């Protein structure tokens, strides 16, 4: 269900960071609006621009040779995506919910933009962490890691918004939708989380959730 370590890491790794040397952001364009489930770019297209999420959420995925979908990343408001190690897009990007994006293009400069380098390295670290997640043995551990990651990115008020479906989460973690649902139910029965709705989770015991994710 998931691509090889080398194929994912190479798309978000040191090659991507190195390719930013001598480049910096040009002036961003106005916000572009995307309805839910709308393609932003496709695998095989010419790469170039980056995208900053003003609101909404985006899934990054690849279609495998047998037709299966493998989700490699989710991005939420405030995050930037679209880094590529090559000149062609290695993945598809789709809006999960109604989403507003600022499209950032490059301009050549005589020095590397520290902002660009930091963003590229953040993407690389997140890709490497995803590989560690899918390599875990327990489905409960995978879901715990997923929730801790989202909590750290958006859970300032103790609640995690889940714009993605359980199918999305399963395609990201290498689990079936049934296993994802059972894992959420198990965490709820353990008193670790409360399911406020299908798309919102309240973390009741962050310490225990973190221990389960290690």
N, C-alpha and C positions, 0 to 999 in steps of 0.2 A: 504493500500500500504506500510505501514511502520510497523516495528516490535515494540514491547512494549518498554517503557522506561527502564524497568529493564533489559531486555535481551540485549540491546545494551550497556547500561552503565556498566553492569557487565563484558562485554568482554573487555572494555577499562578503567575500573575504578580502585578503590583502591586495589582490589584483584590483578589486574595485576601488579600494582606498588609494592605491598607487596611481590609478588612472586620473585622479582628481588633482594631481600636482599641476600647478600653473593655471588652475581654473577657479572661478568663483561665481557666485550667483549674479546673474543679471537682474534687472528690476523685475519683480514678480508681476504677473498679469492679474487682471480682475478675477474674482472667484468664479469658477465654473461649477455648475450645478448638475448633479447626477441623480436620477431616480434610483430606487432600490433595484438591485439585480441588473445593473447596467455595466457593460464592459467599458473599462477605462483605457486599457491597451491589451494587445494580444501577444501571445507567444509567437516569436518570429518577426515581429515588427521592428523597425529601426528604433534603437534606444536614443535617448538624448535628454529629455526633460525629467525633472523631479517633480513630485507632487506633495504638497503639504495639506494635511487634512484640517480644515477649519471647523467642521462638524461632521458627524456621521462615522462610518467605519468602512474598511476595505479589506477584502481577502486577496491574498496572493496565492496562486496555485498553478499547477502544471498538469496537463493531460498526459497520461502514460500511454504506451503503445497499445495496451489492451483496452483502452477506453476509460480506465479508472481515473478518478481525480485525486490528486494529492495536494492538500493545502499546506503551504510551507510557512505562512505568516498571516497574522491579523494586525491591522494598524488602526488606531483610534485617534480621536481629535488631538491635535497638537503634534502629531508625528509626521515624519517625512518618509516617503518611499519612492522607489523607481531606480535605485542604484543598480548598475549592471557592470559586470567585468568585461563584457564583450559589446560589440556594436549593435547586436540584435537582442531583442527581449527574450529572456529565458523562461519567463512565466507570463501568465495572464493576471490582470488586476481587475477586480469587479467591486462595485459598491455593494455593501450588504444592506444598508439602509439609505434613505435619502441623505446625500453627502455633498458637501461643498468643498472644493479643492482649489488651492492656489497653485497654478502651474509655474514652476521655476525653470528657466533656461539658463545656460551657461554663457559667460563671456570670458575671453582669454585674458589672463593677467600674468604678470611676471612672478607671481608667488602663489603658493597654495592657500586657499581660504581655510582658516582654522575651523570655521563653522562647518564647511563641507566635510573636512576630514573627521571631525567629531561625529557627524551624522553617519558617515560611512562606517566608522568603527563601531558605532552603536548597532547598526544593522548586522555587522559581522558577528558581534557578540550574541545578539539575539538569535541569529541563525545557528550558531554553535550550541546555544542552550536548547534550541528546539531538537537538535540531534540527540542531546542527552536525554531529553524527555521521551522521545519515541523509543529510546533504548532501554528504558526502565521496564522491569518485569511486571509490576503490578498495575492494573488499570486504575486502581484507587490512587496510587502514587502519581500516575500521569495526570489525572484530573486535578489532584492537589497542586501539582506544579503549575498547571495551567491557570488555576484560580489565584495562586499566589502572585504569578506574573501579572495578571490583569489587575489584581488589587494594588500592586505597587505602581502600576501605570495610571490607574484612575480611581482607586478606592479611598480617597481622602476622607469621605464621610462614612466609611465602613460598608458601603454597598458597591457591588460590581455590576455594571451594566453588561448584558450579554446580547449584543445585536445579532450575533451569529446563531444559527440553529444548532441543535444537537448533532445533526448530520455533518455540519461544518466542523464542529469540535471533533467528531469521530474521524473525519478525513484528515484533521490536523494531528491527532494523537495516535492514529493507527488503530482505532477501535471501532466496533460496530455502534450504531445508534442505541441499541438495547443496552450495551455495556456502559455507555456514557450515562444513560438514564439511571441505570442501577447504581452507578458510582455516586451520582448526585443524591440519590435517595439514601444511600449508605451514609454519606457525610451528614445529611440532614438528621438521620436517626441517631447518629453519634453526637449530635448537638454542636457540630462544627460550623454548620451554615444553616440559614433559613431561606427557603425559596419564596421570595416575595411575589414572584411571578415567573413565567417561563423565561423571561428575559432580564431578570434582576435577582441577584443573590446577595443576601446580607451575611457578612462574616461574623460569626458569634465568638469563635475562639481562634484567633489568628495564630497564636503560639502553637496550638495543636496542628493547625493546617500546615504551618511551616515545617514542623517536625515530620509530618507525613510526607512532605515533598522532598525531604533530604535523602 
